[in-house]
């Protein structure tokens, strides 16, 4: 199973309004709901994808449809207030849709996972972090430092061809860079399996021997890094 992660950015609100007829849709999982067990249970994957992600998509569509109506009849202060309120809803639900779409593609059953022993990807990771284990440690530390809900990301800066580990709060998406790998730190991503033990969740999600390996990048997506 191979994934090619492409750069993602939020569309401008005005553009969203003119394209309100185009409904955002919930992408199917690229594997079975139980494919990530025992690291992530079928129950969590079903709730996370079919309810949480689906809710972001549904609310995003409602907000963009309402925004189109505001733009069509704007002119009053009340319309301006609605527009401002809808921007927040679009950021939250649009970010949730983007982030989760990336998250599903960041995960793969261990039987399908691999990390190259040579080539541009390994060279880039070794150059930036020292080793794959060092990257895992850096990202785990970043994720554990998130207060409340948020995401830990490995991002790529095309301008200088460097990678960086960053975090975003709530459902804020990565803007101005290419997200390569994201780990959901919201409790709904792990609570049923790990309760409040976030460290155990992160330890198991990185495991590549008995459980699951996050496969951060495809060579085709990262071919220009060398």
C-alpha positions in Angstrom: 0.0 0.0 0.0 1.5 3.3 -1.1 0.4 6.8 -0.4 1.3 10.0 -2.1 0.6 13.0 0.1 0.1 16.2 -1.8 0.4 19.8 -0.5 -2.9 21.0 1.0 -4.1 24.5 1.8 -7.4 26.0 2.8 -9.2 27.7 -0.1 -10.1 31.4 0.2 -13.5 32.0 1.7 -14.6 33.9 -1.4 -13.7 31.0 -3.6 -15.5 28.6 -1.2 -18.6 30.7 -1.5 -18.7 30.6 -5.3 -18.2 26.8 -5.2 -20.7 26.1 -2.5 -22.6 23.7 -4.8 -19.6 21.4 -4.6 -20.1 19.3 -1.5 -17.1 18.0 0.4 -17.3 14.2 0.9 -16.0 11.8 3.5 -13.1 9.8 2.0 -13.2 6.1 2.5 -10.5 4.5 4.7 -7.7 3.0 2.6 -7.9 -0.2 4.6 -10.4 -2.2 6.7 -11.6 -0.8 10.0 -9.8 -3.6 11.9 -6.6 -3.4 9.8 -4.7 -1.5 12.5 -5.5 -3.7 15.4 -4.2 -4.1 18.1 -2.7 -0.6 17.9 -5.9 1.1 17.0 -9.1 -0.9 17.5 -11.9 -1.4 15.0 -14.2 0.4 17.4 -12.1 3.5 17.5 -11.6 3.6 13.8 -15.3 3.2 13.1 -16.2 6.0 15.6 -13.3 8.2 14.5 -14.0 8.0 10.8 -17.7 7.4 10.5 -18.8 9.9 13.2 -16.0 12.4 14.1 -14.7 12.9 10.6 -18.1 12.7 9.1 -19.3 15.4 11.4 -16.5 17.8 10.3 -17.5 17.2 6.7 -21.2 17.7 7.4 -20.6 20.9 9.4 -18.2 22.2 6.7 -20.8 21.8 4.0 -23.4 23.5 6.1 -21.1 26.5 6.8 -20.0 27.0 3.2 -23.6 26.8 2.0 -24.6 29.4 4.6 -21.6 31.6 3.6 -22.7 31.6 0.0 -26.1 32.9 1.1 -24.4 35.7 3.1 -22.3 36.7 0.2 -25.3 36.8 -2.1 -27.2 39.1 0.2 -24.5 40.9 2.2 -24.8 44.6 3.1 -25.8 44.8 6.7 -23.8 44.6 9.9 -25.8 41.5 10.7 -24.5 39.9 7.5 -21.0 40.9 8.4 -21.4 39.3 11.9 -22.6 36.1 10.3 -19.7 36.1 7.8 -17.1 36.4 10.7 -18.8 33.7 12.7 -18.8 31.4 9.6 -15.1 31.9 9.0 -14.4 30.3 12.4 -16.7 27.3 11.6 -15.0 26.8 8.3 -11.5 27.0 9.8 -12.4 24.4 12.5 -14.4 22.0 10.4 -12.4 22.5 7.2 -9.2 21.9 9.2 -10.8 18.8 10.8 -11.5 17.5 7.3 -8.0 18.2 6.0 -6.3 16.8 9.0 -8.2 13.6 9.2 -7.9 12.9 5.5 -4.1 13.1 5.9 -4.2 11.0 9.1 -5.9 8.1 7.4 -3.2 8.1 4.8 -0.4 8.3 7.4 -1.4 5.0 8.9 -0.9 1.6 7.4 -0.9 -2.0 8.6 2.5 -3.2 9.6 2.5 -5.8 6.8 2.4 -3.0 4.3 4.8 -0.6 5.9 8.4 -0.1 5.2 11.2 2.5 5.3 13.9 2.7 2.7 17.4 1.7 3.6 18.8 4.1 1.0 17.7 6.9 -1.3 16.5 10.5 -0.9 14.0 9.8 1.9 16.5 8.1 4.2 19.1 10.7 3.3 16.7 13.5 4.2 15.7 12.0 7.5 19.3 11.2 8.4 20.4 14.7 7.5 17.7 16.5 9.4 17.2 14.3 12.4 20.2 11.9 12.5 18.1 8.7 12.1 14.5 7.5 11.8 14.6 6.7 15.5 15.6 10.3 16.3 12.7 11.6 14.1 10.3 9.3 16.0 11.7 10.6 19.4 11.4 14.3 18.2 7.9 13.9 17.1 6.8 11.9 20.1 8.2 14.6 22.4 6.4 17.3 20.4 3.1 15.3 20.6 3.4 14.8 24.4 3.9 18.6 24.8 0.6 19.4 23.3 -1.8 20.8 25.9 -5.3 19.7 25.3 -6.3 18.8 21.8 -4.2 19.2 18.6 -1.9 17.5 16.1 1.8 16.7 15.8 3.2 17.1 12.2 6.2 16.4 10.2 6.2 19.1 7.5 8.3 19.9 4.5 9.4 23.4 3.4 9.7 23.3 -0.4 11.5 26.7 -0.5 14.6 25.4 1.3 14.0 21.7 1.1 14.0 21.1 4.9 11.7 19.2 7.2 10.4 20.3 10.6 8.3 18.9 13.4 5.6 21.2 14.5 2.2 21.1 16.3 -1.1 22.8 15.7 -3.9 23.4 18.1 -7.4 22.0 17.9 -8.2 21.4 14.2 -5.9 24.0 12.8 -4.4 22.7 9.5 -0.8 23.2 8.4 -0.5 26.3 6.2 2.5 27.5 4.2 4.2 24.1 4.1 3.6 20.6 3.0 2.3 18.2 5.7 4.0 14.9 5.3 2.9 13.1 8.4 0.3 13.9 11.1 -0.6 12.3 14.4 -4.0 13.0 16.0 -3.6 14.0 19.6 -7.3 14.5 20.3 -8.5 12.0 23.0 -11.1 10.6 20.7 -8.2 9.1 18.6 -7.1 6.8 21.4 -9.1 7.0 24.6 -11.1 3.8 24.1 -7.9 1.9 23.7 -5.4 3.7 26.0 -7.6 5.8 28.3 -5.6 8.9 29.2 -2.2 7.2 28.5 -1.1 9.3 25.6 2.5 8.2 25.9 1.4 4.5 25.4 -0.7 5.5 22.4 2.3 7.2 20.8 4.7 4.3 21.7 2.5 1.8 20.0 1.6 3.8 17.0 5.3 4.1 16.1 6.0 0.4 16.7 7.1 -1.3 13.5 7.8 -4.9 14.8 4.7 -6.1 16.5 2.1 -3.5 15.6 2.1 -0.6 13.3 4.5 1.7 11.5 3.6 5.1 10.4 4.9 5.4 6.8 5.6 9.1 6.6 6.5 9.8 3.0 6.3 8.2 -0.4 9.4 8.5 -2.5 7.4 10.1 -5.3 6.2 12.8 -3.0 9.7 13.4 -1.6 11.8 13.0 -4.7 13.0 16.6 -4.7 14.5 16.6 -1.2 18.0 15.6 -2.1 
